[in-house]
Amino acid sequence: MRKILLLKKLIRTLQALILALQELLKKKKEEKKINEFEKFALAIRRRESSNNYRAVNVYGYLGAYQFGMARLCDLGYTERKAGTTGYSNSAFQWKAGYSKEYFLNHPDFQDRVFKQHCQDLIARIKKLFPDYLGKRIDGVEITLSGLVAGAHLGGIGGVKNFLKGYYDSHDQFGTRISDYIKEFSGYNLENL
């Protein structure tokens, strides 16, 4: 009888240990997901602005991730000025509660906006280009993180043009979409 009681106690202890290990593994998996996105974000910041949250380039792109006003409009932080057309930064203004100074002085806000931006791009990429993931185009491996980076540089339309073989557009500094697709291909953003 005593052996049975000891055995039951041992089983309960093992069950508790198994549950604790399962929770620890779940937590580590969550940390890895977060860390993978943080690594991607850091790599983008380094490439875009040398990790400078107060950066403003000669074309008026802002912050560590070098956001344009048109993309910030898509995300809900700026709005088109009345009577303007096109996508130049001067065609947009900040919505109430936001400003250039606020944006540049709040790194945590820029990080949240970048995450929102990436989540939006991921949803659009998965909807528009699922058949391209895992393939090679002009020697470039197509990955989700690479496409997010390519869209960050040149928009969804620029990514589409590259994937369809129309052309490999570039920014004002000569950086091609394919450069970003290659450079940022190694990150797991699947569960962002």
Secondary structure, DSSP 4 states (H G I P E B T S, - for coil): -HHHHHHHHHHHHHHHHHHHHHHHHHHHHHHHHHHHHHHHHHHHHHHHHTT-TT-B-TT--BTTTTB-HHHHHHTTSEEEPTT--SS-GGGEEEPTT--HHHHHT-HHHHHHHHHHHHHHHHHHHHHH-GGGTT-EETTEE--HHHHHHHHHHHHHHHHHHHHTTS---B-TT--BHHHHHHHTTT---TT-
